[in-house]
Amino acid sequence: MEFFDSHCHLDDERFDEDRDKLIAEIKKADITKFVSAGYSVEGSIKGVALSKTYDYIYTTCGISPNDIPQNEEELWKDIEIIRDLVKENIKDKKIVAIGEIGLDYYWEKDLQRKELQRQVFIKQIEMANALNLPIVIHTREAVMDTLDILKKYTVNKKGVFHCCPLNRELVKEALKLGFYISFAGPITFKNSKNANEIIEIVPNDKILIETDSPYLAPEPVRGTRNDPRNVKYIAQKIAEVKRVTLEDVAKMTYENAKEIFGMK
């Protein structure tokens, strides 16, 4: 049985002391492919480096809404750096998407900065289309604006709602638009009210699993430093809700990840 963690952050400083050792242990634990996702210029560069070092690690490149520089001139330069980074390395087929990108209004209350988030999201959708790549979407407290943008600006290769919020309308609309839904640790939390309903909404051919590590460790290891080995807990939760085997979930999510990330 093999698992595919479709979204983690192995470049994070919390892995600095034991990264190489941990990566070896992850592979031995049957997590045979994983995406170390970019979220800034620095994170994207580190992700590309990891993907070049390990044949079973892939990466994404992009600027997340929480990593937009305060200086707008610096921001647009960063967008160009991301574009050049992808162009220079796309031939290796280890950069599988533009991301994570999107909208996050949880921390941002300033209207001008929210508008800037929207502009950056659109710009990176256009980048993904130009580079013939899917996108990986981060959205929090911004469901309507996220959907409005995706309906107005066609995403040619579609993509993934990573760590998808457990919002039934978001999930239904995302599926109508052709996007994949990626579940993370929150579906296992004891206080997760509608996880089962949302899992049942998503068809088997549109489900992905992820850890978003080092964040959001699932039950029963909640509160610890998360890592891709814990993706099995997310898969087990889905298996229970859909009344299938763990092996069924491992296989379907593995194939789905390969499909959306162009590995077939």
Beta strands, then each sheet from edge to edge (+ up, - down):
strand 1: 3-8
strand 2: 31-37
strand 3: 57-61
strand 4: 95-104
strand 5: 135-140
strand 6: 159-161
strand 7: 180-183
strand 8: 207-209
sheet 1: 1+ 2+ 3+ 4+ 5+ 6+ 7+ 8+
end
